[in-house]
């Protein structure tokens, strides 16, 4: 009888040891699983942050709800006024039109700059893109023509933080005044390189997203693509022709 009791006690003791070992193994596995999940979340968060930093300027605006875009613009203007800044400058003197600018400087060589010449252009921003927080590109439209704006932080007179903050607030549809020097990029794109960049009128509503060009069967003179400038004289002339007997 005494031997039977000892054997039973030994079996119970071994069972307790096995249970403790099993519990410890499960606890280790649970910790490993939890650590793996945390590492996976960290990697996903880092990838998301990286993809967001590589988005072109204005990408977030393009994905935004138009109502939210409008509200954000109103808040931005209110903040500017609260800081004592006038979001609508009284005047801006444009020394040359975009059409005349193209005629005058279109024959520059690739990569050629005329940094000792200062010109002032005014127009509407219809396209915005960037290669980094230090370099932004815009398409400036006016008078039925367009020219590229190549805004470089090193030529702006602003530090990098101020430059990035300012250009993050410039949106498609804004009317701007730019003073800078003429030149062409290495690829031959006629541009103006701003030393001064002033938003004259903020676009409060989201611009239509740019679409592909018109169907080939449609005459070029009859088609209008979002983002291009309308020429009222064309429509006036057509209307007059339609009423000619």
N, C-alpha and C positions, 0 to 999 in steps of 0.2 A: 504493500500500500504506500509506504514511504517513498519507494522508488518511482512509483507512478506519479506521485505529487511532484517530485523533483523533475521528472521528464516533462510534465505539463508546464511547470514554471519556466523551464528552459525553452520550450516551444513558444510560450507567450513572449519571452524576452527576445527571441530571434525574430518573431513577427513584428515586435515594436521596432527593432533595428531596421528590418526590411522596409517598414512603413516610413520611418524617418528618412532612410536613404532615398526611397521613391519620392517622398515629398520634396527633398532637397533637389533631386534631379528635375522634377517638374518646375520647381521654383527657378532653377537655372535656365531651363528652356523658356519659361515665361519672360525672364529678364532679357534673354537673347532676342526673343521675338519683339519685345517692346523697344529694345535698342535699335533693332533693324527697322522697325516702323518709323522711329524718330529720324534715323539717317535717311530713309526714303523721303520723308517729308522735307528735310533740309535740302536734299538734292533737287526736289521738285520746285521748292521755293526759289532756289538759286537760279534754276533754269528759267523760271517765270520772270524773275527780275532781269536776267540777261536778255531775254526776248523783248521785254518792254523797253530796255535801254537802247535796243537796236532798231526800234520802230522809227520810221521817218517822222519828221516833225509834222504835226497836224493829224497823225494817224488816229490819235485818241478822239480828236474832234470829229473825224469822219465817222467813227463808230458811235458817236454820242447821239442821243435823242435830240431833235431840233429844239424842243421846248427847253430841255436842260441847257443846251448851248446858249439860247437866248437869255436864260436866267443867269448863267455864269458871266455873260458879257455885261449885263446890267450891274451885277455885283462888282465886277472889275472896274467899271466906270465910277461907281459909288466910292470904291476904295481909293481911286485916283483923286477924286474930289476931296475926300476926307484928308488925304495927305497934302492937300494944297496944290495939286497939279491940275492944269487945265487940259482935259482930254480932247478939247476941240480948239486947236490954235486958231488965232484970228486970221492969219494970212500966211501964204508961202509964195515966194517969187520963183517961178520956173524960168530959167534962162534960155531954155530951148525945148521944143516939143520932141516927143519920142520919134516921130516921123523924120524930123530934121536931124535928130541925133544919129539915126541910122544912116541917113544920106551922107552926113559929114564924116562919120568915123567908121563906116562899114568897110572901108578899104584898108584898115589896119592889118598888119600881119599877125599870124598866129602867135600868141604869147606876148604881143606888143602892148605896152602900157604907156600912157602919157600922164605921168603923175604930177607934172607941173601945171596941168590944166584943171580948172574946177568948173563943173557944170551942174546945173540943178534940174532934175526931172520930177514931174508929178504924174501920178496915174493910179490905177487900181491893181491891187495884187490879185492875180487869178490862179497862181500856183505857188506852192511853198514846199521845199524839201531841204534836207540837210545831210551832211556827211558826218557831222559831229556837233558838239555844243559850241564849237568855235567857228563853224562855217555853215552859213545858210544861203540857199539859192531861192530866188523869187522870179516869177514872170510878171513884169510890169506892163500893163496894157493902157493904151491911150491913143485917141485919134485913129483907130483902126489898125494900129501897129503894136508890136510888143518888143521888149528888150529884156535881157536877163540882168538881174541884180545879184551880184556876188558879194555877200556881206561877210567880211573876214574880221574876226575879233582883233587881230593884230593891227588893223588899220582903222579901228572904230573910235579909238580914244577912250574906250571903256575897259575896265578889268574884265576878266573872263566870266565872273559870276554875274556882274551887271549886264554884260552882253547877252549871256544865255537867258537871263530873266526877261530882258526886254524883248528878245526875239521870240520867246515862248508866248508872248502876249499878242504878237502880230498874227492876224488871221487872214484867210482868203476872203476877199471882198473889201478889205480895208483900203481906203484911199490914203496914199502916202506921198511925202515929199522927200526926195533924196538928193543930197549934194555929195559929189565925189568926182573921181577922175575916170576918163574913158579907157577902154582897153579890150583886148580879146583874150580868151582863155587859150590854153595850149592846143585845144581842139578846134579853135577858130570861132567860138561863140562870142559875138559882140556883147559886151557887158558894161555895166557901170559899177565901180567899186566904191561903196559909200564910205564917207568920213562922217557924214551926218545922216541920220535916218529918223524921220519924224512922221508919226501917224496923224493925219489931218482929220480923218473921219473914220470911226470904228464901225465895221459891219456888225450889226446886232443880230442878224439872222443867218442861219447856216446856208452857205452857197450850195447850189445843186452839185451833186457829185459828177465829175467829168465822165463822159461816156465815149464810146468808140465813135469814129467819124461816120458821116452819113453814107447811105447806100451809094454804090458806084453809079447806079442808074439815075440818081438825082443830080441835077446840075449844081455845080459848085456855087454859082451866084444865087441859087434859090435855097440853099441849105444853111441852116444855122446850128452850130454845135454849142452846147452849154460850155461857157468859159471863153467863147470868142465874142468879139465886140460887134454889136449891130451897127449898121450904117443906115441911118434914117433916109438919106438921099436916095438910096436904092429903091426903097419901098414907095417913096413919093413919086419917083420917075415911073415905076410900074403902074401906079394908080393913074397917073396922067395918061399913059399910053392906052390904058383900058377904056378911057373915056373919049379917045380920039375916034371920030366917025370915019 
